[in-house]
Structure formats: C-alpha cells, structure tokens
Amino acid sequence: MEPLRIATRGSQLARFQANLVREALMARHPGLAPPELVIVRTTGDQVRDRPLAEVGGKGVFTAEIDRVVARGEADLAVHSMKDVETVITAEVVLGAILPRADPRDAFVSTVAASIGDLPTGARVGTSSIRRRAQLLSLRPDLEIVTWRGNVDTRLARLKEGKAAATLLAAAGLERLGLLHEATALLDPGDMLPAAGQGAIGVTCRAGESGILALLETIDDGPTRQCVEAERAVLAILDGSCRTPVAALAIRSGSGVRVRGQVLSDDGSRWTMSEEKGTAAETVGRAVGERLLSRAGKDLYGSRMP
C-alpha cells in the first residue's frame, strides 16, 4: 500500500497536529507505511490583514484543505476542530477525532496577571470575534485590535509592545511547548471556549472504507461525543466566524453537560444556557435553540435563521 498522504496547513502547530495523527496511525498499525504530509497554503494563510469573517470565515482554512482531499491529491486532512465549519462538504467525512487537550483559553500578557488587572483602555490583540465579544463584556473599556498569524507571530507582537495582552488556545501552546508563556488559564465559567477547541479532527473522502477503518482505530469516543454536542449548538446558532458563539460539553456519567453562550458583537448583551442528557447532539441542539429563543432579534439581528 502506498503511504497515506495527509493534507495540512504549513504552520508549526498544524504540522505538529498532523504528525500526532501520523504517529497515532502508525502506533495502531505497525505495518503501515509512514504517511506523508501534503502542505496546503490556504487563503486564510495568505490574507492576514483582515478578520476571517471578511475573507470567507472558517472555511478559508478547513474547506480548502478538504477540497484537496476530495480531488484525490491527499487521502486525509487534519484540522483543529474549532476551525471546522458546522456543515462540511458531502465529499468528505469526519473519520476521527483525537483525544482532546485542554479546551481553555490562555491569557497572555506582559503587564497584567489577569483580564481584570489590565490598565484602563489597554490594547488586546485577537482575531476571534468570540474572544472580542467576551473581552468587551468583561471590560468594555478595552481596545481590541485584530491580530492574525501563527502563535509565534502573536507572541512576538506582544513582546514588541504592540498590545498589552492576547488570548490563545491553551492546547496550541501546550502542543508547541509554550504553555509557560501563558500568564493564566481562563476558567470556562469566566470565558467559555470555542466549540471544538483543543480537539483535532481528521477527514477523508466519503466512501473510502479502508481509510475509514484505519481512522476508526484512533477515534476517541468521549471526545467525539463532546465535540458533536458543541457543534450541534453551532448548527442552530450560525456556526461561522460571523457570530460570537461559545460552547463546551463535559462528560457527565454516560451523557454530557453542555453549556453555550451567544453574544452581541460588542459584548454588551449576551445569554447563556446549559443542559444535560445522554444524546449528545440532542442536548447540544436544545442548548442552541434555547439560546436562539433568548437572544431574539434584538441581540441576534438579521442573522436569525
């Protein structure tokens, strides 16, 4: 059998995550030829001076890589699950989700120990509209500046004094051996993370039974259950980069406890909901529907389905 080809973005973190998948497959299947990486430079990687919502949303990363798989130029694609669109193309399927790392956000600052300690009017760099809205809901005085780029780029800007703080995924810092850069890890009760944050997903072409069988051996059931619940929240609440939405599911007995949040763009209004149950997607959809009914057009505006 020819080596599997794994499509991935070219950043250090993306390559690391692709190699995690590579190693997991080889550990489960010792006779497997070492998979090869296929580096894909996406629109999201090339256009870094505008928010993701202005250049196509999350799909500028994941959908473009999935198209490489659909065309047969690679066999698998590796994604950060927080970047995967709620509805993926019918040509590919989500074959595996690896065990989740820390889903929390990390606060990184050169001047403050916490968000509350930031000076009045401090600049905070982030490209996430969720983090922007959540920050402004906590500290309306902050100046939020758009920061795109990889982890090293954002940390370098911070050290150059271009902002007083930034927020990054704790999982990404940990995978890069940079968790020591975090000033504090934020409690989800204070800042609910993005749906799927900390989880790595693997897609392949639909109908590829042999590859799907390989991926099933590295699929982590508990992580998939939680991520599917969170993505069900997004399915109700416009899971794009255009709406500030947060969701986190935690295993509870044989089921899950799902908490979701939707905010206005400026963070001045928000609502939260929490549900428990055994059917992950059903619980997630219930949270999304309650959030949508509570938010209403006053908060959600023209984006209401």
HELIX and SHEET records of a PDB file:
HELIX    1   1 GLN A   12  ARG A   28  1                                  17    
HELIX    2   2 THR A   43  GLN A   46  1                                   4    
HELIX    3   3 LEU A   52  GLU A   54  5                                   3    
HELIX    4   4 GLY A   57  VAL A   60  5                                   4    
HELIX    5   5 THR A   62  ALA A   70  1                                   9    
HELIX    6   6 MET A   81  ASP A   83  5                                   3    
HELIX    7   7 ILE A  115  ASP A  117  5                                   3    
HELIX    8   8 ILE A  129  LEU A  138  1                                  10    
HELIX    9   9 VAL A  151  LYS A  159  1                                   9    
HELIX   10  10 ALA A  170  ARG A  175  1                                   6    
HELIX   11  11 LEU A  179  GLU A  181  5                                   3    
HELIX   12  12 SER A  209  GLU A  216  1                                   8    
HELIX   13  13 GLY A  221  ILE A  236  1                                  16    
HELIX   14  14 ALA A  280  TYR A  300  1                                  21    
HELIX   15  15 GLY A  301  ARG A  303  5                                   3    
SHEET    1   A 5 GLU A  36  ILE A  39  0                                        
SHEET    2   A 5 ARG A   5  THR A   8  1                                        
SHEET    3   A 5 LEU A  76  SER A  80  1                                        
SHEET    4   A 5 ILE A 200  ARG A 205 -1                                        
SHEET    5   A 5 VAL A  92  ILE A  97 -1                                        
SHEET    1   B 5 GLU A 143  VAL A 145  0                                        
SHEET    2   B 5 ARG A 123  GLY A 125  1                                        
SHEET    3   B 5 ALA A 165  ALA A 169  1                                        
SHEET    4   B 5 ASP A 105  SER A 109 -1                                        
SHEET    5   B 5 ALA A 184  LEU A 185 -1                                        
SHEET    1   C 3 VAL A 245  SER A 252  0                                        
SHEET    2   C 3 GLY A 255  LEU A 263 -1                                        
SHEET    3   C 3 TRP A 270  GLY A 277 -1                                        
END                                                                             
